Amino acid sequence: MSQEHQDPDLNALSSEGGRIVAEELDILRRIQERLDREAQNAPGQIEDLDAQLIELRDALAEAKEEDQASLVEQMHQVAALSRTRGQGRDAPVDPKNPYFGHLRLREAKSSRQRDVLVGKRTLLDDGDGLSIVDWRNAPVSRLYYRYEEDDEYEEEFDARSLEGTVMVRRSVAVMEASLRRVSAPQGTFVSDRRGRWRDAVGAAKPSLEGGVGTAVRVPQGQLGVHDEDDQPRADKHLQEITALIDKEQFNLITQPESGIVLIQGGAGSGKTTVALHRVAYLAYQDRRRFAPGKMLIMVFNEALVEYIRHVLPSLGIDGVPVTTYRKWSTQLLRKLKLRIPISHVDGVPDAVSRFKKHPVVLRMIDDRIGWQLEEAEELLKKRLGERAGADAALAVWHRNVDLPPVVRAERTLDQIKADVNIPGATRAAAETALRTIRDDLRDVCDDWLELMTDGEALRTALREYAPGAFSDADTASIVRWCAAKAELDEEPEPEEERDEEEAEERGEPGIDAEPAPPRGEADDGEDGEGEASPPPRVRMGHHTVGLDPEDDAILLRLLQRKYGGLFLGGKRFEYEHIVIDEAQDLAPIEVRVLLDCATDGQSVTIAGDKAQKMIFDNGFVDWPQLLGDAGLPHVAIQPLKITYRSTRQVMELSRFVLGPLHSPEDALIAREGAPVGYYQFGDTGEAVAFLAEALRALMQREPTASCALVTRYPQQADVYHDALRIAEVPKLRRVGRQDFSFTPGIDVTDVRQVKGLEFDYVVILDPTIQNYPEVVESRHLMHIAATRAAHQLWLVCSGPPSRLIPEDLIVASLE
Ligand SMILES: Nc1ncnc2c1ncn2[C@@H]1O[C@H](COP(=O)(O)OP(=O)(O)OP(=O)(O)O)[C@@H](O)[C@H]1O
């Protein structure tokens, strides 16, 4: 593997720069020679890691104290390597891009120096003092992410403390086997393709000290800030940026595996990136527990599914399902085979949707279960009457108080059946009562119907639990809409028809799982009933009744509360880790359902930003309140403070747009960039002419750029798209249904489509007073649109401008 075709030319560097780059070139050469050697000598041969471990352990037993720490660390690496072996994750180090970080450590006890490189795979030290550690191998990589050059470090390795000094800490970029950039505290040095090195002045990386450097100079009216040598990357999916992870991000990624980690941060601060790295980190720590199929990444919309999915393989977590709540809940409910057909109706009135997402529903469910249990007990007492042994039978029921209701009924039934001390007649009476109780408790469809259709109970709950949240008109609309579902006709339909219909609903061939008897339901044979036959499907006249989309979570929650979890094929349906991205847009009940799908220990990562709310009827106000409503009042919030995506200029505008919704105490840390452009026109035609020219020029100058033209409403996007197409703007796409291609070009879309995504350039079309009035919703929406821009933002307005736009920006444009 040769480093460069030509010898590197370091003449343009200072002597210190030259020394640093020469050192890095030498290290890369040594690593590449070793990889070459290993590839030639032992293709496919796997080191005997166990033997190495034993050898190291023996050496440790005899080692002098000053040598122990480094032996322990080596053991750690070998152990890590052997853990990942055979899992398809032991791919060799990629010689084209073997590592991205370099540490030189001097150990306190031995004063010995070693070079530790940080990459995506492990390469053990073969005696020349050079090794590569996997970034996920936390005790070692922590030194890289947490310490600066010249820092003294002290870290625990397997209960031993490792102390020393970080002599060198540099990040390096190796591309196609060539060293192209070295960032050190002394400076950043870059090389062109021909190996000519120079100092990079004003590196663009923002830091906590504040984004320094000068704004990019772009001629007025020109869209695009890149020159020929510095084109944006062509793949517009979320990038793998492990090399760039900062200390705070790393701390979040490496939080202990159990418990909830809440990642809050402004737009573009890396929340999604951190959440995905955390998944990769966990998978590395315990590959069996955190196997891809046992984790779940829940995102806001289909575009985000697509945006994120591509980065999973490079993080080593290919195969982790990425989905949206709606898709997940619908598929799950279908698999659970309730007697309600799981198909959704549109056009739910706003008040109904708001009600069904409101935490009041969680309270209503709890209340209902509470009085169901009271009624159950009454029934049991009544049936037992004054019989001998009635108290003993009741005591069994009481003993099981902590069990989920259905399980409680079943367990009590089983125990009483087996209890020979209770007289036979009493047992028989208890059994009959408990079967009735159990069957009543099991039927969550009934629960759902009654919860949603009992007008009086609804009114009382709204009054009591959400005073002021719903007007009388809202309440009337909720009761009316829900009551329509009370007219359900419970005629069972013929078996055949049901199967056909179900297959049609799914739009996919068979669902693998058998009808899932929730726990305890199947093993009931002894009492002569066997498995319950599926209850009748609910139909209204001849039409199958559709659920409101919000009903999914209600049904799932009912199942969880009744059965103590969701059960498929007799097995608990749960995940070892769940990521919830954009959590501010989920309802507390949805979050609650997800949290209860996590295994014990609740390993969950929640990411979100309250400034990027898009769903305004879910009752979200703030994290403590969401988590409190979802039953988790005490989760620490660790905000990310650095903006990586957008420039300071974009962020300043975005904060202005947020107005009172933005906390002024948050410092703005972002790199410098081009000024935000505001262009005012008399009508759309004029705006289109101006835009067409700018966009044609952009695509010619920067063919790999991505640009989003964002309107407030879809119809407006149609108008602009058609006009720009006629004006022959190249690579123009109308994106209306989340179907972004994540390739260079111009996407004309509306603001609701772009959430969570990133574009090189964003143009907000017609930020007028009508489109963005001074209300909370517009503030959030315009903020989301603006913060999608990585490099430059324009506002192109053909009407009276919104008050959310700073006055001086508008005035300046007129001068
Ligand atoms: N430490 C970092 N160094 C450089 N770039 C970073 C860093 N962390 C994140 N980024 C980049 O910043 C951009 C935004 O990241 P990401 O989408 O994860 O942020 P987010 O907080 O989820 O954004 P939003 O809330 O706006 O959707 C991405 O391009 C990502 O690669």
The ligand as an SDF file (V2000), in Angstrom:
LIG
                    3D

 31 33  0  0  0  0  0  0  0  0999 V2000
  -19.1280   16.4780   16.8090 N   0  0  0  0  0  0  0  0  0  0  0  0
  -19.4980   16.8080   15.5810 C   0  0  0  0  0  0  0  0  0  0  0  0
  -18.6250   17.3250   14.7240 N   0  0  0  0  0  0  0  0  0  0  0  0
  -18.9810   17.6600   13.4790 C   0  0  0  0  0  0  0  0  0  0  0  0
  -20.2070   17.4880   12.9730 N   0  0  0  0  0  0  0  0  0  0  0  0
  -21.1320   16.9790   13.7820 C   0  0  0  0  0  0  0  0  0  0  0  0
  -20.8500   16.6080   15.1240 C   0  0  0  0  0  0  0  0  0  0  0  0
  -21.9850   16.1290   15.6620 N   0  0  0  0  0  0  0  0  0  0  0  0
  -22.9300   16.2020   14.7050 C   0  0  0  0  0  0  0  0  0  0  0  0
  -22.4290   16.7000   13.5730 N   0  0  0  0  0  0  0  0  0  0  0  0
  -23.1250   16.9390   12.3060 C   0  0  0  0  0  0  0  0  0  0  0  0
  -24.1400   17.8950   12.5540 O   0  0  0  0  0  0  0  0  0  0  0  0
  -25.2580   17.6460   11.7390 C   0  0  0  0  0  0  0  0  0  0  0  0
  -26.4950   17.5440   12.5730 C   0  0  0  0  0  0  0  0  0  0  0  0
  -26.4780   16.3270   13.2980 O   0  0  0  0  0  0  0  0  0  0  0  0
  -27.8080   15.6110   13.7320 P   0  0  0  0  0  0  0  0  0  0  0  0
  -28.7320   15.4750   12.5840 O   0  0  0  0  0  0  0  0  0  0  0  0
  -27.4170   14.4160   14.5010 O   0  0  0  0  0  0  0  0  0  0  0  0
  -28.3540   16.7200   14.7200 O   0  0  0  0  0  0  0  0  0  0  0  0
  -29.7440   16.8400   15.4470 P   0  0  0  0  0  0  0  0  0  0  0  0
  -29.4410   17.5030   16.7280 O   0  0  0  0  0  0  0  0  0  0  0  0
  -30.4270   15.5330   15.4740 O   0  0  0  0  0  0  0  0  0  0  0  0
  -30.4810   17.8410   14.4720 O   0  0  0  0  0  0  0  0  0  0  0  0
  -32.0110   18.2790   14.3460 P   0  0  0  0  0  0  0  0  0  0  0  0
  -32.5710   18.3510   15.7160 O   0  0  0  0  0  0  0  0  0  0  0  0
  -31.9140   19.6160   13.7030 O   0  0  0  0  0  0  0  0  0  0  0  0
  -32.6620   17.3090   13.4550 O   0  0  0  0  0  0  0  0  0  0  0  0
  -24.9610   16.3820   10.9590 C   0  0  0  0  0  0  0  0  0  0  0  0
  -24.4740   16.7580    9.6980 O   0  0  0  0  0  0  0  0  0  0  0  0
  -23.8520   15.7370   11.7720 C   0  0  0  0  0  0  0  0  0  0  0  0
  -23.0140   14.9550   10.9610 O   0  0  0  0  0  0  0  0  0  0  0  0
  1  2  1  0
  2  3  1  0
  2  7  2  0
  3  4  2  0
  4  5  1  0
  5  6  2  0
  6  7  1  0
  6 10  1  0
  7  8  1  0
  8  9  2  0
  9 10  1  0
 10 11  1  0
 11 12  1  0
 11 30  1  0
 12 13  1  0
 13 14  1  0
 13 28  1  0
 14 15  1  0
 15 16  1  0
 16 17  2  0
 16 18  1  0
 16 19  1  0
 19 20  1  0
 20 21  2  0
 20 22  1  0
 20 23  1  0
 23 24  1  0
 24 25  2  0
 24 26  1  0
 24 27  1  0
 28 29  1  0
 28 30  1  0
 30 31  1  0
M  END
$$$$
